Amino acid sequence: MKHPTYLSVFILALWCLLVAAPRDAEAFDTQAEYAVLMDYETGTILWGKNADEQMHPASMSKLMTLEMLFNALRDGSVEMDDEFKISEHAWRAGGAASGSSTMFAELNSTVPVHAILRGIIVQSGNDACIATAEALSGSESAFAEAMTERGKELGLTNSHFMNSTGWPNPDHLMTAHDLAVLARHLIADFPEYYPIFKETDFTWNGIKQGNRNPALYLDPSVDGLKTGHTEASGYGLVASAKRKDQRLILVLNGLPSEKARADESVRLLDWGFRSFKHYKLFAAGTPVDNAPVWQGTYDEVPLVSKTDIDLIMSPEQRKEMKVTLVYDTPIAAPVDAGQRIGTLRVEAPEMPVREFPLVAGGDVERQGIFGRAMDSLKHMILGS
């Protein structure tokens, strides 16, 4: 016999250990027009402002150019010692001749990929980006189309690229949310290249330039990623920082000045680390509850999660969290270990509802004819 899916709602005993919350998320704000604070481990958006509105990303979109180059290095189609040519287009549109951000590569020179990487990451060189686009796709326009398609594969649902550099174009658009997703992907999937983002200077053609990420100099926990600025975008930044076992990703855009970008990046990261903590509700394989089994060799089967149920939230959210078990009861035997049984549902203020699948923690065989008959008789007499 089956009953409605909600079996029980329970408050975790650990709540009694909580302390008062130090902040009010709704009261927090930033000068930035667009902002996202993301937990790296879970991908949870902890706080945002116009996070899914399209904006002009400026040089922050060079992270997508880098993703394309990292992939080419990964699949072996490009090697670190390969050389990319600085065409006239790269030199004029993206180099010193245009007055834009540049690594000062000379016209018709060739630059090894290991220097191209630093030319993009440290020096924000448009010439290095265009040389990459032409080397990988033949032209910058073809490369931009490939960037957009690759972005869709990565889940960048609101991003569209028109060039490799972030040069102003009304159709070259991203969201703060998409930039955070892209940054998380780069950190997680390309750990061999990520340390370059922390390098503070690079010299090419006899010209030394410093990394433009102000947070690298102001906060020792910051180790990436990229700044951006145009008239249309204002001042922006994608930053990531790690303190102890916790990493956060911050995206800001639409700030009025370099100083505001520097100040806000440090302030928001400090606030994020103070305000949000990881809470492991259940370890993988640990019983969450026992579900009754109908006509089984055991009366119950433990419900477990295949993975750790780990959430990041503020102490205030943790205090008001509600956890619900959802499944049909009783479970009809036979039951196989690993069989999907139900769902653990977690709700808290200012946080999307999270759901985690629960599976049977062991096998329960079906009773024989006599056992099933006795269970049926007991149900008729006792009603349970």
Helices and strands as residue ranges (DSSP letters): E 6-10, G 13-17, G 25-27, E 34-39, E 45-49, G 58-61, H 62-75, E 83-85, H 88-94, G 96-98, E 110-112, H 113-121, H 126-137, H 140-153, H 176-189, G 194-198, E 201-204, E 207-210, H 215-218, E 222-230, E 234-243, E 246-255, H 258-275, E 277-282, E 289-294, E 300-304, E 309-313, H 315-319, E 322-326, E 331-332, E 340-348, E 351-360, H 369-382
